Amino acid sequence: MTADADPLDYDFWLFDLDGTLVDAEWSYTREVFDRVGDRLGREFTDREAEVLWHGLGGARDPQLRAWGIDPDTFWPVFHDVEDPAARAEATYLHDDAAALVADLLAADVPIGVVTHCQEFLAEPVVEHLDVGDWFDSFVSCTTDLGWKPDPAPVYHAIERLGRDPDSPGRGVLAGDGASDVGAAWNAGLDGIHVERHPPERRGRCVLADHRVGSFDELSVTARGRDVAADGGYER
């Protein structure tokens, strides 16, 4: 997104959750993969844990298969060892994301979330961070609903915003992975990639309509507008 672009020009925003708005402390991630490894009889290196947790290699199932791990075996174990309360306690907000969301809320821009994080994990995180009132729609992907880059969960989030997925207006989906941008494009939205991990760690560059190193590159523009006396933005 260019320096003179304005995030308030979009009719609505959708965000990914993990890695985009929030993240978990590394100590929690490492402990989860230690527990998974104990159950599967396979040790996960720090790099493997990082790749799977953040989706650095793209879709996770092909990556698991490349390492000789059956996804249908891995995911039930992975979700079983996760402690929702412990994960919530270990999760923190990204300051740049919070600043951008504050700009959007001040301007009454509808905001939604489309996340791969399952409801039993996402809900305690949202409650712990006290951000539930940020979002007008919140969708956790499932096998039945679809997984990003499938546009189905994005359409579902748009419907929960009270908009027609076939003609929703000008919307955008922002995330830290290629699947987020792919889901945006497949749903007819703009895609913003926030690079939480440098390309040399990811092993690739992620294409997007707009690529930013931090949401501060966007929120500063929004905060630079004239602010009305009631705290809202003069449009």
Buried (B, 14 or more C-beta within 10 A) or exposed (E): BEEEEBBBEBBBBBBBBBBBBBBBEEEBBBBBBEBBBEBBEEEBEEEBBBBBBBBBBBBBBEBBEEBEBEBEEBBEBBEEBBBBEBBBBBBEBBEBBBBBBBBBBBBEBBBBBBBBBBEEBBBBBBEBBEBEEBBBBBBBBEEEBBBBBBBBBBBBBBBBBEBEBEEBEEBBBBBBBBBBBBBBBBBBBBBBBBBBBEEEEBEEEBEBBBBBEBBBBBBBBBBEBEEEEEEEBEE
